[in-house]
């Protein structure tokens, strides 16, 4: 089931670090601090919009460093959410924060307020990559914070980035493997975008940083998507949200408004060609049955997968079949 949130963005005024890639105004389109009244208004709108589905949704505070903001401000936002929890309203509160802003005392506070899910911005599990991008924490702190969160009964979410300064595909795969070992309920994967006004953006303009190409990012992230989902770990976000601010401030990087769709399509192509090879089908006409909700993904954007298959000698067509599970396929 697709997860629903009532999302509020809390700018990272509590964060003691300035990461090389960070420009929250560009990424979220927000720079004004939400107030307790904003929380109440968002919750009321969410209840009306979601109806009965609200009982499975969360009030979410995003921004990356929620537990590092001034305590009285954090408390005011969490206080405002309290009347909207339980009783057929929202099931809990979700928040994102830094690994080095998690400790037993803060988790006691979050537990009292009805927080149900905590996402950590790990970004990488390579200490060299973390240092090169000014993260201000280590991979070991990610492990410690993750274990602490899970041991207290919160749902754990982890966020990783690809294409950071000093990163490689090999390092990204090692990050994914180490994150999976922490048993998160979900992950988010963000290819790095060089933005105007950031350290990474300036490095790009000086010729000192080369971002991933869209093709390379899709190839890597489609594999990561498949890796996590085969282990029962939901990938709830793949690529940055589209916003006018992001498109205005982007200097370079693998940006596409339908990045996940590209990755899903690539995963289908890799899977289909691998199966054709396994079955020793060298060429010819064939039908590929997929779930009705996956027809466009299997065909590829502008039918790219079908064109590629044609180039390999296959006259293929995609057919909907409700008996095929989502993300799977069957060659006929």
Secondary structure in CASP SS format (residue, H / E / C, confidence):
PFRMAT SS
TARGET T0000
AUTHOR 0000-0000-0000
METHOD secondary structure of the structure
MODEL  1
X C 1.00
X C 1.00
X C 1.00
X C 1.00
X E 1.00
X E 1.00
X E 1.00
X E 1.00
X E 1.00
X C 1.00
X C 1.00
X C 1.00
X C 1.00
X C 1.00
X C 1.00
X C 1.00
X C 1.00
X C 1.00
X C 1.00
X C 1.00
X C 1.00
X C 1.00
X C 1.00
X H 1.00
X H 1.00
X H 1.00
X H 1.00
X H 1.00
X C 1.00
X C 1.00
X C 1.00
X C 1.00
X C 1.00
X C 1.00
X C 1.00
X H 1.00
X H 1.00
X H 1.00
X H 1.00
X H 1.00
X H 1.00
X H 1.00
X H 1.00
X H 1.00
X H 1.00
X H 1.00
X H 1.00
X H 1.00
X H 1.00
X H 1.00
X H 1.00
X H 1.00
X H 1.00
X H 1.00
X H 1.00
X H 1.00
X C 1.00
X E 1.00
X E 1.00
X E 1.00
X E 1.00
X E 1.00
X C 1.00
X C 1.00
X C 1.00
X H 1.00
X H 1.00
X H 1.00
X C 1.00
X C 1.00
X H 1.00
X H 1.00
X H 1.00
X H 1.00
X H 1.00
X H 1.00
X H 1.00
X H 1.00
X H 1.00
X H 1.00
X H 1.00
X H 1.00
X H 1.00
X H 1.00
X E 1.00
X C 1.00
X C 1.00
X C 1.00
X C 1.00
X E 1.00
X C 1.00
X E 1.00
X E 1.00
X E 1.00
X E 1.00
X E 1.00
X E 1.00
X C 1.00
X H 1.00
X H 1.00
X H 1.00
X C 1.00
X C 1.00
X H 1.00
X H 1.00
X H 1.00
X H 1.00
X H 1.00
X H 1.00
X H 1.00
X H 1.00
X H 1.00
X C 1.00
X C 1.00
X E 1.00
X E 1.00
X E 1.00
X E 1.00
X E 1.00
X E 1.00
X E 1.00
X E 1.00
X E 1.00
X C 1.00
X C 1.00
X C 1.00
X H 1.00
X H 1.00
X H 1.00
X H 1.00
X H 1.00
X H 1.00
X C 1.00
X C 1.00
X C 1.00
X C 1.00
X C 1.00
X C 1.00
X H 1.00
X H 1.00
X H 1.00
X H 1.00
X H 1.00
X H 1.00
X H 1.00
X H 1.00
X H 1.00
X H 1.00
X H 1.00
X H 1.00
X H 1.00
X C 1.00
X C 1.00
X C 1.00
X E 1.00
X E 1.00
X E 1.00
X E 1.00
X E 1.00
X E 1.00
X E 1.00
X E 1.00
X C 1.00
X C 1.00
X C 1.00
X C 1.00
X C 1.00
X C 1.00
X H 1.00
X H 1.00
X H 1.00
X H 1.00
X H 1.00
X H 1.00
X H 1.00
X H 1.00
X H 1.00
X H 1.00
X H 1.00
X H 1.00
X H 1.00
X C 1.00
X C 1.00
X C 1.00
X C 1.00
X E 1.00
X E 1.00
X E 1.00
X E 1.00
X E 1.00
X E 1.00
X C 1.00
X E 1.00
X E 1.00
X E 1.00
X C 1.00
X C 1.00
X C 1.00
X H 1.00
X H 1.00
X H 1.00
X H 1.00
X H 1.00
X H 1.00
X H 1.00
X C 1.00
X C 1.00
X C 1.00
X C 1.00
X C 1.00
X C 1.00
X C 1.00
X C 1.00
X H 1.00
X H 1.00
X H 1.00
X H 1.00
X H 1.00
X H 1.00
X H 1.00
X H 1.00
X H 1.00
X H 1.00
X H 1.00
X H 1.00
X H 1.00
X H 1.00
X H 1.00
X H 1.00
X H 1.00
X C 1.00
X C 1.00
X C 1.00
X E 1.00
X E 1.00
X E 1.00
X E 1.00
X E 1.00
X C 1.00
X C 1.00
X C 1.00
X C 1.00
X C 1.00
X H 1.00
X H 1.00
X H 1.00
X H 1.00
X H 1.00
X H 1.00
X E 1.00
X E 1.00
X E 1.00
X E 1.00
X C 1.00
X C 1.00
X C 1.00
X C 1.00
X C 1.00
X H 1.00
X H 1.00
X H 1.00
X H 1.00
X H 1.00
X H 1.00
X H 1.00
X H 1.00
X H 1.00
X H 1.00
X H 1.00
X H 1.00
X H 1.00
X H 1.00
X H 1.00
X H 1.00
X H 1.00
X H 1.00
X H 1.00
X H 1.00
X C 1.00
X C 1.00
X C 1.00
X C 1.00
X C 1.00
X E 1.00
X E 1.00
X E 1.00
X E 1.00
X E 1.00
X E 1.00
X E 1.00
X C 1.00
X H 1.00
X H 1.00
X H 1.00
X H 1.00
X H 1.00
X H 1.00
X H 1.00
X H 1.00
X C 1.00
X H 1.00
X H 1.00
X H 1.00
X H 1.00
X H 1.00
X H 1.00
X H 1.00
X H 1.00
X H 1.00
X H 1.00
X H 1.00
X C 1.00
X C 1.00
X E 1.00
X E 1.00
X E 1.00
X E 1.00
X E 1.00
X E 1.00
X E 1.00
X C 1.00
X C 1.00
X C 1.00
X C 1.00
X C 1.00
X C 1.00
X C 1.00
X C 1.00
X E 1.00
X E 1.00
X E 1.00
X C 1.00
END
